[in-house]
Amino acid sequence: MAFESLTDRLNGVFKKLRGKGKLTEADIKAAMREVRMALLEADVNYKVAKDFCAQVSERAMGQEVMESLTPAQQVVKIVNEELTKLMGGDEPQYLRIKNKGQTVLMMCGLQGNGKTTHAAKLGRYYRS
């Protein structure tokens, strides 16, 4: 439900940017306001949403739109790259297991996607 709402809100933002030759500062501010609201409605931390929108705005300000891309596609590209960077980037992240105490992991996924099962399998694997 939250991902559908987030997707719908982001699609609405990008539809508003279609048909423009260059991204203006006002367009970017309006789009980032909508993106920030969509992230907050999806229960993203306020500081994370604010920092994310600031980084996207900074990258999008003054960029000329490439000939093959519309402004909406350019913003989607920037948002995608920043989300990838926010979630850890393209580099594989290795699990650091503590010798003493508990190791805390964050499992992300949709409801019914197998997070609990996968966590149990990881626990069993690392215990042996």
Secondary structure, 3 states (H helix, E strand, C coil): CHHHHHHHHHHHHHHHHCCCCCCCHHHHHHHHHHHHHHHHHCCCCHHHHHHHHHHHHHHHCCCCCCCCCCHHHHHHHHHHHHHHHHCCCCCCCCCCCCCCCCCCCCCCCCCCCCHHHHHHHHHHHHHC
